[in-house]
Amino acid sequence: MFNSPEQAVRFAFKVRHKSIISKAHNVFIAKEKHEVKSREALSAYDFHAQGAMIFGFIERLGQDELAWTYWMYGDANERKVSARMLSDTYPHLGSLGMDRSSVYQAMLSTSVRNCASQLGITNYRAWKLRRRILDSMVPLERRVLDGLWQWMGEE
């Protein structure tokens, strides 16, 4: 069903807050009686089950991998918590030449200009810092996405 592990994780994060039945129950039943559905079509329950299976895999990962996943794909609050966790504990971020609070601010910034103005550095340094942060996260990204892709292939 998915073409890449990134698509699968995005799908899981997108479907987790959606309601399974979005219409009034009586209307849903009346419409369902008149529709002819394919036996192979996925229902809303199937989509939620797939999302739950992907989250089940993600929750079994290590703390750094879990934090990276929520930092990349989570909502604003999850991004803040995960960025704080990663900036405080992930060892590769300590070697960037900046204090961890600056790294945290750079991780939460929405653009290079925003990062530069928050940290009081040039746009070029902000771009380099953001690039170095992403480069230091590559091992986490590979463990999460490659592990998910392999796990989905086995299912």
C-alpha positions in Angstrom: 0.0 0.0 0.0 2.9 2.4 0.8 5.6 3.4 -1.7 8.1 4.4 1.0 8.5 4.3 4.8 8.2 8.1 4.9 4.8 7.8 3.3 3.8 5.2 5.9 4.8 7.4 8.9 3.2 10.5 7.5 0.0 8.4 6.9 0.1 7.1 10.5 0.5 10.7 11.9 -2.3 12.0 9.7 -4.8 9.3 10.4 -4.3 9.2 14.2 -6.5 12.2 15.0 -9.2 11.5 12.4 -12.5 10.1 13.4 -13.4 6.7 12.1 -17.1 7.6 11.6 -17.3 11.2 10.5 -21.0 11.3 9.8 -24.0 10.9 12.0 -24.5 7.2 12.7 -28.0 7.0 11.2 -27.0 8.7 8.0 -23.9 6.5 7.7 -26.0 3.3 8.0 -28.7 4.5 5.5 -26.0 5.4 2.9 -24.1 2.2 3.4 -27.2 0.1 2.6 -27.5 1.7 -0.9 -23.8 1.7 -1.8 -22.2 -1.2 -3.5 -18.7 -1.5 -2.2 -15.8 -3.6 -3.5 -14.8 -6.4 -1.2 -11.1 -5.3 -1.5 -11.7 -1.6 -0.6 -10.3 -0.5 2.7 -12.6 0.9 5.3 -11.9 3.6 7.8 -11.3 0.9 10.4 -8.7 -0.6 8.2 -6.9 2.7 7.8 -6.9 3.2 11.6 -5.6 -0.3 12.1 -2.7 0.3 9.7 -1.9 3.6 11.5 -2.0 1.8 14.8 0.3 -0.9 13.5 2.8 1.7 12.4 2.6 3.4 15.7 3.1 0.1 17.4 6.4 -0.3 15.5 7.5 3.2 16.3 6.8 2.9 20.0 9.0 -0.2 20.2 12.0 1.8 19.0 14.6 3.4 21.2 14.2 6.7 22.9 16.3 8.7 20.4 14.5 7.1 17.4 11.1 7.8 19.0 12.1 11.4 19.7 13.3 11.8 16.1 10.1 10.5 14.7 7.9 12.8 16.7 10.3 15.7 15.9 10.0 15.1 12.2 6.3 14.2 11.9 4.5 15.3 15.1 2.5 18.3 15.8 3.9 21.6 17.3 3.8 20.4 21.0 5.3 17.0 20.1 8.1 18.8 18.2 8.9 21.0 21.2 9.2 18.0 23.6 11.1 15.9 21.1 13.5 18.7 20.2 14.2 19.3 23.9 14.8 15.6 24.5 17.1 15.3 21.4 19.0 18.5 22.1 19.6 17.4 25.7 20.5 13.8 25.3 21.6 13.0 21.7 25.4 12.9 21.7 26.0 14.0 18.1 24.2 17.3 18.7 26.7 18.2 21.4 29.5 18.3 18.9 28.0 21.1 16.8 30.0 23.9 18.5 27.0 25.6 20.0 25.3 25.2 23.4 22.4 22.8 23.5 19.8 25.6 24.0 20.9 27.2 20.7 20.6 23.8 19.0 17.1 23.4 20.5 16.1 26.9 19.1 17.5 25.9 15.7 15.6 22.6 15.7 12.3 24.5 16.4 12.9 27.3 13.9 10.7 27.2 10.9 13.1 28.8 8.4 16.7 29.8 8.0 15.8 33.4 8.5 13.8 32.7 11.6 16.8 30.6 13.0 19.2 33.4 12.2 17.1 36.1 13.9 16.5 33.9 17.0 20.1 33.0 17.5 21.6 36.3 16.3 23.7 34.8 13.6 24.0 35.3 9.8 21.7 33.4 7.4 24.6 31.4 6.1 25.6 30.2 9.6 22.0 29.4 10.4 21.7 27.4 7.2 24.9 25.5 8.0 23.8 24.9 11.6 20.4 23.5 10.4 22.1 21.4 7.8 24.6 20.0 10.4 21.7 19.2 12.8 19.9 17.2 10.0 23.2 15.5 9.0 23.8 14.4 12.6 20.3 12.9 12.7 20.8 10.7 9.7 21.7 7.6 11.8 18.4 7.9 13.6 16.5 8.5 10.4 18.0 5.4 8.8 17.3 3.2 11.8 13.6 4.3 11.9 12.8 4.3 8.2 14.9 1.3 7.2 13.6 -0.7 10.1 10.0 0.2 9.3 10.5 -0.7 5.6 12.0 -4.0 6.5 9.2 -4.7 9.1 6.5 -3.8 6.6 8.1 -6.1 4.0 7.9 -9.0 6.5 4.2 -8.5 7.3 
